[in-house]
Amino acid sequence: MRRRGLIALVGLLALGAGTRDAFDRWIDATELPPLVAAASPEVLARDGTLLRAYTVADGRWRLAVAPEAVDPLYLEMLVAYEDRRFRRHAGVDARALVRAAWQSLRAGRVVSGGSTLTMQVARLLEDGPTGTWAGKLRQMRLALALERRLTKDAILALYLNRAPFGGNLEGVRAAARAWLGKEPRRLTPAEAALLVALPQRPETRRPDRHPAAAGAARDRVLARMVRAGVLTEERAAAARREAVPAARRPFPALAPHLADRARAAAPQRAVHRLTVDAGLQARLEALAAEAVRGQGDRVSAAILVIDHRSGEVLASVGSAGYLDDAREGYVDMTRALRSPGSTLKPLVYGLAFDEGLAHPETLIEDRPVAFGRYRPQNFDGTFRGTVTVRQALQASLNIPVVSLAEALGPAKLIARMRRAGAAPVLPPGGEPGLAVALGGVGLTLEDLAAIYAAIARGGAPVVLRHDLDAPPEAAPRPAVISPEAAWHVADILAGVPPPAGRPWTRLPYKTGTSYGHRDAWAIGFDGAHVIAVWMGRPDGTPVPGAFGAEAAAPVLFDAFRRLKPALAPLPPPPPAALTVTGAELPEPLRRFRPRDALFAAAEDAPRLAFPPDGAEVEAAGGALALKVERGTPPFTWLADGRPVAVASHERQELVEGLGPGFVRLSVIDAEGRSAAATVRLR
């Protein structure tokens, strides 16, 4: 008898072991669904602040998060509410299942309450049914398989990233952003309880549509937490008094143009880290919106801030409103090709300093002049006569800078722009002309910021970078201008008066207005930063009355004020900088002379004021009035080489006996200098 009993016991044990082995093989054979789901691409600021996120392919917000990035109180409340024995069971809680089975037998249907967190993860991974025994069985099998292959923290992470929170929100981080406007790292008890409650019935408890249901569910979680010893009654009571959020908050959308650009450059990246300062970006986006208020619904603005010591882009505002279709806000005006107006003049003067053509105290002429068929005019249509180079740049006169550009050669100006990192685009034909000095070339706001960054950095080129993870350029590039020339340019620009209503801070800056008032520019720098501002219409149509000095310059000064409380000091003059008065300059630098000055007429040489060369004039009765300017009397007048007036001390002379047709008129002063003109007499 005892022997038969022993045999029966061994048989039962063998049967149990075989069943257990078969069960293990069944669990091990479970095919797991994909565990990694696409997460929303994120663009982060330099300090990790979320600048912008994008939905995944199916339109859902699913921001990746690890358990250690979630408030421990929320995790404790989640486990206490959903699965108290989460850390102890193997995926299925037998005690909870017995309770759920008893409730189902009594109700005649499956009643919730037996699912563990691991089983909920199994359901989320397969998006399977929850109200049938077949569905429960599949979840149990998958839960047991998950527990064998993943750690508890990995399973918890799957829940934190996949749980539904209403609408197109998945995961606790997306939910915290949308319902609470914050990251889930720090939550109040009320906030944590709300996030625990929402996944149970995410649509019927949505705070924006069903705030009462959301509040009631939150309070039930709080009550359970008191019974579980997670919260005291006092903390729970205080949490119940917190209002339930009534609206869904938008996801951050700072630096949208730069974020789009970063994502397009590396679409495979899940996280893009930019050099942008999130706080500064927000302040300058607000400034751009303020700047265009009252300027018409088509005017936009762009602002760029560069740390010229490193080349890092600290803020990039591409428009006055990314979603403003009337202003074409989707166009990134930091990268749009426009005419830079007068903003290239500092580079021309810097090159002239390096070439020995001029010094800040050199005298230069602001008088009517023609370069072939090109006759530049000043913006206001007037001429100042003889001025210093310093005065010419500070007043942004056109004729002096074109004279210098003609001596330098426009090709050199284009080459130095490229050396600075800019990419100038020439008009059709491809050959640069003298108009380049006045904005006759296509540049972007980024290009201009790079040029001014080089000036601010003592002539050394600066490589702009916005990707924090991209390695900096290793090979140094040749200087754009010398340190001495760069210092002189900065010293001159620091003397430009600030716009009305802004304090005099000696900020080196330059404004510009393109032809037809299509673009208004202002660019300035101190010892650390460059800020570039553009205003205009993205479609390139004119903005009547818009000037860089009046429209963009105030925005530039306000941008510096929002960047920091005080300007960083400019460097001292380099040892080789020539800091003297005009009278102390070497003779060749006292007055600007073009390279062909040896063959040009002296400044005080005689000039025929009337009749001008090539004119057709009426000679009444064969008499013609002649007029000479400058020169030293007495004067001798000749017609076709024949003297018609000799030793005249007058600057006007009436010559008679001239017949119709072409005649060559000449005048010679007391020093033997002459001027001539060929005219046609009627």
SEFIGU-267164 format. One line per 4 residues: number of its first residue (from 0); their letters; for each residue x, y, z of C-alpha. Coordinates in steps of 0.02 Angstrom, whole numbers. Layout:
// residues N
NUM) a) X Y Z; ...
// end
This chain:
// residues 682
0) mrrr) 0 0 0; 135 121 48; 230 72 -108; 80 107 -220
4) glia) 57 276 -136; 240 320 -164; 226 272 -346; 70 381 -365
8) lvgl) 158 530 -283; 308 513 -398; 190 506 -546; 99 662 -493
12) lalg) 265 754 -470; 323 697 -640; 160 754 -719; 174 922 -632
16) agtr) 354 943 -688; 307 900 -866; 163 1021 -863; 275 1156 -792
20) dafd) 405 1125 -927; 272 1131 -1061; 205 1293 -987; 381 1368 -985
24) rwid) 406 1318 -1166; 238 1396 -1210; 287 1560 -1126; 461 1560 -1201
28) atel) 386 1533 -1374; 283 1692 -1360; 317 1813 -1501; 338 1988 -1432
32) pplv) 267 2134 -1530; 385 2278 -1570; 438 2356 -1407; 508 2517 -1479
36) aaas) 381 2641 -1545; 423 2798 -1641; 444 2945 -1523; 409 3125 -1566
40) pevl) 567 3208 -1636; 626 3342 -1516; 728 3500 -1536; 811 3557 -1375
44) ardg) 896 3718 -1322; 1074 3722 -1259; 1014 3691 -1079; 898 3547 -1128
48) tllr) 739 3652 -1132; 614 3586 -1260; 606 3712 -1404; 494 3612 -1519
52) aytv) 425 3437 -1541; 341 3352 -1688; 204 3221 -1693; 246 3045 -1750
56) adgr) 187 2978 -1918; 10 2938 -1858; -14 3112 -1786; 13 3067 -1603
60) wrla) 116 3158 -1475; 232 3032 -1395; 378 3113 -1304; 510 2989 -1247
64) vape) 539 2980 -1059; 635 2869 -939; 570 2825 -764; 708 2926 -681
68) avdp) 644 3082 -771; 472 3064 -691; 424 3126 -518; 447 2982 -393
72) lyle) 282 3028 -311; 190 2993 -475; 277 2825 -493; 234 2778 -314
76) mlva) 52 2828 -339; 42 2736 -505; 104 2572 -431; -4 2591 -275
80) yedr) -160 2622 -379; -133 2502 -524; -25 2360 -461; 32 2357 -279
84) rfrr) 133 2197 -302; 214 2255 -466; 390 2230 -399; 350 2055 -332
88) hagv) 245 1961 -461; 306 1880 -623; 187 1975 -736; 22 1903 -674
92) dara) -45 1932 -499; -137 1770 -451; -221 1851 -302; -290 1992 -408
96) lvra) -346 1870 -542; -443 1763 -417; -530 1920 -357; -567 1974 -536
100) awqs) -631 1799 -581; -749 1797 -432; -815 1969 -480; -839 1910 -659
104) lrag) -934 1755 -607; -1050 1859 -502; -1075 1990 -639; -1081 1871 -786
108) rvvs) -947 1969 -879; -763 2018 -865; -739 2153 -736; -579 2258 -728
112) ggst) -466 2242 -579; -356 2093 -615; -235 2171 -737; -59 2207 -680
116) ltmq) 44 2350 -751; 136 2220 -855; -30 2156 -925; -80 2334 -966
120) varl) 84 2356 -1058; 47 2195 -1153; -122 2267 -1204; -43 2433 -1256
124) ledg) 89 2346 -1360; -39 2245 -1457; -186 2364 -1440; -285 2208 -1397
128) ptgt) -461 2183 -1323; -490 2197 -1136; -667 2132 -1111; -648 1949 -1161
132) wagk) -566 1800 -1080; -469 1767 -1240; -400 1943 -1232; -354 1923 -1049
136) lrqm) -269 1757 -1084; -165 1834 -1222; -116 1978 -1109; -65 1857 -971
140) rlal) 44 1755 -1087; 127 1911 -1158; 148 1985 -984; 237 1829 -922
144) aler) 349 1832 -1076; 389 2017 -1049; 438 1985 -869; 559 1850 -923
148) rltk) 645 1960 -1052; 637 2135 -978; 676 2215 -811; 539 2292 -706
152) dail) 604 2466 -746; 601 2428 -932; 419 2371 -918; 376 2527 -818
156) alyl) 460 2634 -952; 350 2553 -1085; 195 2603 -987; 258 2780 -959
160) nrap) 286 2801 -1146; 132 2711 -1214; -13 2743 -1095; -156 2844 -1173
164) fggn) -201 3012 -1097; -339 3076 -1210; -345 3134 -1390; -181 3105 -1479
168) legv) -77 3105 -1319; 25 2951 -1276; 143 2938 -1129; 155 3033 -967
172) raaa) 275 3163 -1035; 161 3215 -1178; 16 3218 -1054; 109 3326 -929
176) rawl) 155 3447 -1068; -21 3457 -1138; -125 3457 -979; -4 3537 -856
180) gkep) 115 3637 -965; 269 3562 -884; 387 3415 -884; 337 3269 -770
184) rrlt) 497 3284 -668; 411 3386 -531; 225 3360 -499; 108 3410 -360
188) paea) 3 3271 -280; -150 3336 -374; -57 3333 -540; 14 3160 -509
192) allv) -158 3092 -461; -236 3164 -619; -105 3081 -728; -133 2915 -638
196) alpq) -321 2927 -669; -326 2978 -852; -266 2816 -936; -411 2717 -860
200) rpet) -538 2809 -969; -435 2934 -1071; -578 3002 -1177; -716 3016 -1048
204) rrpd) -597 3096 -922; -515 3224 -1037; -496 3381 -933; -536 3497 -1079
208) rhpa) -700 3408 -1119; -751 3323 -958; -672 3422 -814; -796 3357 -685
212) aaga) -760 3175 -728; -573 3211 -728; -585 3293 -556; -688 3151 -484
216) ardr) -567 3020 -548; -420 3118 -479; -502 3129 -309; -533 2941 -306
220) vlar) -348 2914 -336; -307 3034 -194; -424 2940 -77; -343 2774 -122
224) mvra) -172 2851 -90; -225 2899 86; -282 2720 120; -119 2653 47
228) gvlt) -16 2768 157; 61 2861 10; -18 3028 60; -78 3101 221
232) eera) -257 3159 232; -195 3339 245; -96 3328 82; -240 3243 -6
236) aaar) -363 3375 54; -248 3513 -10; -232 3422 -176; -421 3412 -196
240) reav) -430 3601 -186; -319 3620 -339; -414 3661 -497; -417 3533 -636
244) paar) -341 3606 -796; -482 3664 -910; -388 3674 -1074; -254 3584 -1169
248) rpfp) -92 3682 -1183; 5 3695 -1346; 172 3609 -1361; 323 3727 -1366
252) alap) 361 3800 -1536; 514 3910 -1506; 639 3939 -1648; 522 3848 -1770
256) hlad) 620 3892 -1927; 786 3836 -1854; 704 3680 -1784; 634 3635 -1955
260) rara) 806 3665 -2029; 893 3553 -1902; 768 3414 -1928; 782 3425 -2118
264) aapq) 971 3415 -2105; 968 3256 -1998; 795 3174 -2013; 857 3013 -1933
268) ravh) 895 3097 -1767; 769 3081 -1626; 840 3229 -1528; 921 3385 -1599
272) rltv) 1020 3494 -1479; 1040 3674 -1534; 1152 3814 -1472; 997 3922 -1445
276) dagl) 962 4004 -1277; 777 3965 -1248; 741 4117 -1139; 825 4238 -1259
280) qarl) 736 4157 -1407; 567 4183 -1324; 606 4365 -1282; 662 4405 -1458
284) eala) 514 4318 -1539; 405 4430 -1434; 510 4581 -1486; 489 4539 -1671
288) aeav) 300 4528 -1649; 300 4696 -1559; 408 4776 -1694; 285 4742 -1835
292) rgqg) 130 4792 -1737; 51 4938 -1827; 166 4917 -1978; 37 4832 -2089
296) drvs) -14 4651 -2095; 119 4604 -2225; 274 4673 -2138; 385 4546 -2050
300) aail) 547 4548 -1952; 696 4434 -1922; 827 4439 -1784; 988 4342 -1768
304) vidh) 1103 4337 -1615; 1279 4266 -1631; 1413 4240 -1500; 1558 4294 -1611
308) rsge) 1684 4215 -1493; 1620 4041 -1534; 1507 4067 -1685; 1359 3993 -1591
312) vlas) 1186 4052 -1640; 1101 4103 -1477; 936 4157 -1556; 863 4144 -1730
316) vgsa) 695 4229 -1762; 647 4194 -1941; 487 4295 -1945; 368 4396 -1838
320) gyld) 248 4249 -1827; 278 4072 -1891; 92 4038 -1913; 48 4211 -1981
324) dare) 6 4176 -2163; -27 4359 -2204; 155 4398 -2161; 214 4238 -2245
328) gyvd) 281 4190 -2074; 332 4019 -2134; 474 4100 -2235; 638 4102 -2138
332) mtra) 701 4279 -2171; 869 4243 -2089; 910 4143 -2246; 818 4240 -2381
336) lrsp) 922 4327 -2514; 899 4516 -2508; 993 4674 -2555; 1096 4727 -2403
340) gstl) 1090 4913 -2441; 1227 5011 -2353; 1273 4873 -2230; 1427 4824 -2332
344) kplv) 1509 4995 -2315; 1608 4950 -2157; 1690 4806 -2251; 1739 4923 -2394
348) ygla) 1819 5045 -2273; 1907 4906 -2180; 1984 4844 -2343; 2034 5021 -2390
352) fdeg) 2123 5040 -2223; 2218 4879 -2256; 2267 4932 -2432; 2338 5097 -2370
356) lahp) 2210 5194 -2470; 2135 5282 -2320; 2133 5310 -2132; 1985 5364 -2026
360) etli) 2051 5544 -2031; 2091 5544 -2217; 2001 5679 -2317; 1889 5616 -2456
364) edrp) 1772 5702 -2578; 1584 5690 -2575; 1549 5776 -2740; 1459 5727 -2901
368) vafg) 1563 5600 -2993; 1541 5477 -3135; 1621 5305 -3154; 1586 5278 -3337
372) ryrp) 1398 5276 -3348; 1377 5245 -3162; 1339 5404 -3066; 1307 5364 -2882
376) qnfd) 1200 5482 -2779; 1184 5503 -2592; 1024 5443 -2513; 963 5620 -2479
380) gtfr) 1022 5689 -2647; 1144 5814 -2570; 1334 5824 -2564; 1446 5870 -2416
384) gtvt) 1604 5917 -2510; 1767 5871 -2423; 1741 5758 -2270; 1845 5638 -2170
388) vrqa) 1826 5451 -2196; 1759 5440 -2019; 1622 5565 -2060; 1584 5479 -2226
392) lqas) 1554 5310 -2143; 1457 5380 -1996; 1344 5478 -2115; 1336 5328 -2234
396) lnip) 1382 5434 -2386; 1378 5341 -2551; 1503 5432 -2661; 1656 5411 -2548
400) vvsl) 1627 5224 -2524; 1603 5196 -2711; 1765 5291 -2742; 1855 5174 -2622
404) aeal) 1771 5021 -2698; 1828 5078 -2870; 2007 5090 -2806; 1996 4920 -2722
408) gpak) 1903 4831 -2861; 1731 4754 -2827; 1801 4578 -2853; 1906 4597 -2696
412) liar) 1751 4648 -2598; 1660 4491 -2656; 1810 4382 -2614; 1819 4449 -2436
416) mrra) 1634 4420 -2410; 1662 4238 -2455; 1813 4230 -2341; 1699 4288 -2199
420) gaap) 1583 4141 -2234; 1452 4234 -2335; 1386 4172 -2502; 1352 4328 -2607
424) vlpp) 1242 4305 -2759; 1278 4423 -2904; 1149 4491 -3026; 1131 4409 -3197
428) ggep) 1294 4424 -3292; 1403 4368 -3147; 1528 4512 -3147; 1528 4620 -2990
432) glav) 1513 4807 -3019; 1537 4959 -2909; 1355 4950 -2856; 1405 4804 -2744
436) algg) 1468 4932 -2618; 1290 5002 -2605; 1199 4835 -2594; 1200 4775 -2774
440) vglt) 1221 4594 -2722; 1112 4461 -2641; 1151 4417 -2459; 1057 4340 -2313
444) ledl) 1044 4400 -2134; 1158 4255 -2086; 1285 4314 -2215; 1286 4490 -2143
448) aaiy) 1299 4424 -1966; 1453 4323 -2018; 1534 4476 -2098; 1506 4584 -1945
452) aaia) 1560 4442 -1830; 1728 4443 -1920; 1744 4631 -1894; 1696 4614 -1712
456) rgga) 1824 4476 -1689; 1970 4579 -1753; 1954 4523 -1933; 1957 4335 -1899
460) pvvl) 1816 4240 -1988; 1685 4157 -1879; 1596 3996 -1930; 1414 4009 -1878
464) rhdl) 1347 3851 -1797; 1178 3805 -1724; 1201 3617 -1699; 1271 3591 -1525
468) dapp) 1328 3415 -1568; 1418 3461 -1730; 1606 3474 -1710; 1677 3649 -1737
472) eaap) 1776 3683 -1893; 1956 3634 -1861; 2055 3717 -2001; 2075 3905 -1976
476) rpav) 2030 4019 -2122; 2127 4174 -2175; 2080 4341 -2100; 1947 4449 -2182
480) ispe) 2034 4611 -2133; 2176 4652 -2015; 2150 4680 -1827; 2198 4862 -1851
484) aawh) 2070 4890 -1989; 1936 4799 -1889; 1970 4907 -1736; 1961 5068 -1838
488) vadi) 1794 5015 -1914; 1722 4972 -1742; 1785 5137 -1670; 1701 5236 -1810
492) lagv) 1536 5142 -1796; 1534 5165 -1607; 1517 5351 -1640; 1355 5335 -1739
496) pppa) 1214 5416 -1639; 1085 5292 -1570; 905 5296 -1632; 785 5414 -1548
500) grpw) 737 5363 -1373; 881 5241 -1349; 1028 5276 -1232; 1199 5320 -1300
504) trlp) 1297 5163 -1266; 1432 5177 -1401; 1367 5021 -1484; 1454 4997 -1652
508) yktg) 1313 4976 -1777; 1265 5009 -1957; 1097 5027 -2040; 1047 4999 -2220
512) tsyg) 898 5023 -2335; 887 4931 -2499; 829 5008 -2662; 644 5049 -2662
516) hrda) 628 5031 -2472; 612 4842 -2487; 728 4799 -2343; 775 4888 -2182
520) waig) 932 4826 -2093; 1024 4859 -1931; 1176 4761 -1871; 1281 4794 -1717
524) fdga) 1408 4711 -1604; 1499 4726 -1440; 1644 4628 -1368; 1545 4465 -1364
528) hvia) 1392 4466 -1476; 1328 4517 -1647; 1143 4553 -1674; 1072 4573 -1849
532) vwmg) 896 4637 -1884; 795 4638 -2045; 623 4714 -2075; 519 4715 -2233
536) rpdg) 397 4610 -2331; 447 4431 -2369; 377 4446 -2546; 501 4586 -2584
540) tpvp) 374 4723 -2618; 419 4899 -2557; 374 4965 -2386; 353 5152 -2417
544) gafg) 446 5258 -2291; 540 5113 -2212; 721 5158 -2170; 848 5051 -2080
548) aeaa) 887 5192 -1958; 705 5218 -1911; 631 5043 -1924; 768 4917 -1887
552) apvl) 890 5014 -1776; 770 5032 -1628; 739 4844 -1635; 927 4814 -1634
556) fdaf) 951 4917 -1475; 801 4835 -1392; 870 4664 -1438; 1036 4703 -1353
560) rrlk) 940 4760 -1199; 845 4595 -1195; 1007 4499 -1220; 1099 4571 -1068
564) pala) 1100 4719 -950; 1261 4799 -1015; 1370 4790 -1169; 1530 4688 -1166
568) plpp) 1679 4807 -1187; 1766 4819 -1355; 1950 4770 -1362; 2083 4906 -1350
572) pppa) 2170 4964 -1509; 2304 4844 -1574; 2482 4905 -1551; 2501 4939 -1736
576) altv) 2342 5043 -1751; 2379 5221 -1808; 2281 5332 -1689; 2327 5509 -1742
580) tgae) 2241 5666 -1805; 2227 5708 -1988; 2369 5833 -1976; 2483 5700 -1904
584) lpep) 2451 5575 -2044; 2587 5536 -2170; 2565 5643 -2326; 2496 5502 -2438
588) lrrf) 2357 5468 -2311; 2300 5647 -2282; 2189 5649 -2436; 2117 5502 -2531
592) rprd) 2186 5490 -2706; 2133 5355 -2828; 2270 5243 -2897; 2276 5347 -3058
596) alfa) 2290 5510 -2963; 2460 5548 -3043; 2372 5564 -3210; 2218 5653 -3147
600) aaed) 2192 5840 -3140; 2233 5927 -2978; 2091 5976 -2865; 2117 6163 -2900
604) aprl) 2150 6145 -3088; 2037 6246 -3206; 1873 6167 -3263; 1755 6226 -3399
608) afpp) 1591 6260 -3312; 1508 6316 -3475; 1487 6253 -3605; 1502 6073 -3547
612) dgae) 1591 5947 -3656; 1479 5875 -3792; 1345 6009 -3776; 1249 6088 -3920
616) veaa) 1227 6275 -3887; 1154 6428 -3972; 1286 6560 -4020; 1185 6719 -4050
620) ggal) 1270 6820 -4187; 1424 6710 -4169; 1450 6762 -3987; 1465 6635 -3845
624) alkv) 1483 6661 -3657; 1620 6553 -3580; 1642 6513 -3394; 1787 6435 -3299
628) ergt) 1792 6367 -3120; 1946 6348 -3012; 2119 6380 -3088; 2232 6533 -3064
632) ppft) 2202 6691 -3168; 2246 6766 -3288; 2166 6648 -3414; 2196 6623 -3600
636) wlad) 2050 6561 -3705; 2070 6470 -3870; 1948 6413 -4004; 2015 6272 -4112
640) grpv) 2190 6323 -4052; 2167 6507 -4097; 2179 6633 -3954; 2014 6725 -3932
644) avas) 2049 6806 -3762; 2218 6836 -3680; 2269 6883 -3501; 2091 6890 -3439
648) herq) 2068 6902 -3251; 1882 6867 -3265; 1807 6694 -3247; 1675 6735 -3377
652) elve) 1719 6789 -3554; 1611 6834 -3704; 1695 6770 -3862; 1636 6832 -4032
656) glgp) 1664 6781 -4211; 1624 6597 -4192; 1538 6512 -4337; 1414 6367 -4333
660) gfvr) 1477 6189 -4318; 1594 6097 -4200; 1726 6195 -4107; 1859 6146 -3980
664) lsvi) 1864 6271 -3836; 2013 6276 -3717; 2064 6379 -3566; 2240 6392 -3492
668) daeg) 2274 6467 -3320; 2426 6561 -3257; 2511 6398 -3203; 2492 6318 -3374
672) rsaa) 2352 6200 -3323; 2212 6179 -3449; 2036 6118 -3477; 1944 6089 -3640
676) atvr) 1775 6046 -3713; 1710 6008 -3887; 1539 6083 -3923; 1424 6111 -4072
680) lr) 1368 6288 -4110; 1203 6329 -4194
// end
